Amino acid sequence: MTEYSVVFIVSALFGPMSWKAYLVVLLCPFMLLVGLIRRRELSRSEQRGVLTAVGLYFVLAGLTAPGLIGERLAGKFEMLSFTTVATLVILGTLLWLRPRLARRS
């Protein structure tokens, strides 16, 4: 499942055209991460790392929502690619978790 998540994110971000709507593929990685935390398959420090990454994603991606912080500021944050950086945080988290999950299988 981790491999599929990584492929989905990479194809959405690094394809010939990347739009914010294409990041719907993040549903699969988030389901994986929440499932890992709920099943307690990770150590306490790994759980904190995943929770931090997910929280950072929502903070960064939320800053591009005009309804939360205003249209002008949200536009600036979107031009600074906050959504892309947030998605790269999730991609990095999945790549960090992959060898740890493979050892447990």
HELIX and SHEET records of a PDB file:
HELIX    1   1 THR A    2  PHE A   14  1                                  13    
HELIX    2   2 LYS A   20  LEU A   26  5                                   7    
HELIX    3   3 LEU A   27  ARG A   38  1                                  12    
HELIX    4   4 ARG A   44  GLY A   62  1                                  19    
HELIX    5   5 PRO A   66  ILE A   69  1                                   4    
HELIX    6   6 GLU A   71  MET A   79  1                                   9    
HELIX    7   7 PHE A   82  ARG A  104  1                                  23    
END                                                                             
